[in-house]
């Protein structure tokens, strides 16, 4: 979500992307960013199941 991460074609840019890049260089690790399929952060439905980013983390 703007301005933390914005889509620019097939690339992402913004504060969080810059921060992640700087930290990964400092601590020497690699990462992949994957957008969630439904584009949501996450809410629960009537049965308590999560959707969005939280749902993907919970489901593994």
N, C-alpha and C positions, 0 to 999 in steps of 0.2 A: 504494500500500500504506500502511496506517495507520502512524503518524500523519502521514505526509508528504503524502498526498493521499487524501481519502476522498470517496466518492460520497454526495451528499445529494440524492436525486431526480435531476433533470437537471443539477444543479450539482456542482462539486467544491470541496472546502475542505481546509485543512490547511496545514502549514508551507510546503511547496514551492509551493503555489498562492499563498499570501500573498507569498512571496519573489518569485515570477515577476511578480506584479502590481506590487509596489513597484519592481522593476528596470525593468519596461516603462514605468512612469510617469517614472522618473528619466531613462531613456535615450530616451524618446519612440518606442517601437515598439509595434506591435500583434501579437497572436498568437492562434492557435486551438489548442485542445487536442483531440486525437482519441485515443480509447481504442483499443487494439489489439483486433482481432476475437476472438482466442483468449484474451485476458486474461493472457498470459504475458510474462515479461521476455525469455526467449530461451534455447534450448538447441539443440544440433545433433542431427540424426538420424544413422543409420548411414552415410548417404552424404555427410554433412558439410553438409547444408542447415540453415539456421537457421529457427526458428519465432519467434513472439512479436514483441516490439518490435524486437529486433535483426534479425530476418528482414525486417520491413517496411522498416527503414532500408537494409539490404543490397540488397533488391530495388528500392528506390526507390519 
